Amino acid sequence: MNRISASVSPEGKLEVLSQLEVRTLLDTSARGLYRLFRNCALAVLNSGSNTDDAREIFDTYRDFGINLMQRNQGIKLRLENAPASAFVDGKMIRGIREHLFAVLRDIIYTHNEIQGDPALDLSQGEHITSAVFYILRNARVLQPGVDPNVVVCWGGHSIGREEYDYTKEVGYEFGLRGLDVCTGCGPGAMKGPMKGATIGHAKQRIVGGRYIGLTEPGIIASEPPNPIVNELVILPDIEKRLEAFVRIGHGVVIFPGGAGTTEELLYLLGILMHPRNAGHPFPLVLTGPSESAGYFDAVDRFIGATLGPEAQGLYEIIVGDPVRVARTIKSSMESVKQYRCDGRDAFYFNWQLFIDEPYQVPFVPTHAAMAGLSLSREQPPHLLAANLRRVFSGIVAGNVKEQGIRAVEARGPFEIRADDRMSAAMDELLQRFVAQQRMKLHGEYTPCYRLVG
């Protein structure tokens, strides 16, 4: 594969660093940040990759190197053996350069101001929410004085052409109605709505349309930021990434996807089912082309079999009608605005939404942790949803995250223990994902999990 070595200057993201920050970034010891910085930078440079296997990407570019150079005018990054696709005529594509320095900004800030702040106890929910707020504020994502208009779009990176085109149509209808788009920033259903919204915004002569991408180090290599993202933020883990979505979003639209999309759906349903969030308006629409009707039937059956009718009542399924989806979301923004006004809450960050600590404390999907998850119905539905979310988070890790892939190779599939009824519900949904090739972009899928009754 073609490689390029080049020096790159920042553009409005992070132009100066202290000597201590430089030493910390270039520290290759176990305590240093170099590996994290290098891997996230490589993921950004690898935008448009045709693989979602993080290990494969890191192995392919084993000779990639990145170094920081202090200059009188500020810093520069020296890249060695970088993917040539990030350059045009020897110059780095501007959007990729912005993403590269967003990585630098967020890694430095999280290390110094979040993880390095003794006043922040990241085992406490209130402190975790504040950390998410600080990271988003530092990235200048929080914009006061703007009415609710951010639509979070979730969906799979591995989807068919019909489904991808549909996500663009929905995004286009959002753009025509002045709605901005926030996604997980990767390909597939994360790119399509942004691409469509750019056309809708252009037709309405909307300048400054927002295409917000939220990611985290564990997933960024398998879902590299797409080039439309103009506000990229790297949160430290999946839980803070998910919280960032629901704190800055005013409504959620879910397109077809696989295990990761199911994780996101369970996350939001569990939060909305908590008694403290009763009556909290948070529009949620599941949508896709007519060809995806069976997919949503399967998802709806799974939610009904595991969390029950209450959870099913929290979303609306709209198939094959992009205009109706956009109108539904647009009209719901008034109720969101009124609720925030009545509660004297910010439009740019949803402080009123209560998020329980099981949804905030990072879950590390080891074999022991996966086998020990409580999937009994003899617990409040919002706690069952939290553990189901962790199941699918572990499957995502085993499918595409470097650490998860290596753990499954070393010790075999994760074991998931549940009663017969719940195990059957999960098996039906997961088998459908496998049959429809929603687990990986390419190649035959070998399950990273085993259901144990």
Secondary structure, DSSP 8 states (H G I E B T S, - for coil): --EEEEEE---SS-----HHHHHHHH--STTSSHHHHHHHHHHHHTTT-S---HHHHHHHTTT-EEEEEEETTEEEEEEEEEEGGGEETTEE-HHHHHHHHHHHHHHHHIIIIITT-TT--TTSHHHHHHHHHHHHHHTT---TT--S-EEEEE--SS--HHHHHHHHHHHHHHHHTT-EEEE-SSSGGGTHHHHHHHHHHHHTT-SS--EEEEE-TTTTTTS---TT-SEEEE-SSHHHHHHHHHHH-SEEEE-S-SHHHHHHHHHHHHHHHSGGGTT----EEEEE-GGGHHHHHHHHHHHHHHT-HHHHTT-EEEES-HHHHHHHHHHHHHHHHHHHHHTT--SSS--SS---GGGTS-----HHHHHT----SSS-HHHHHHHHHHHHHHHHHHHH-HHHHHHHHHH-SEEEE--HHHHHHHHHHHHHHHHTT-S-SSS----SEEEE-
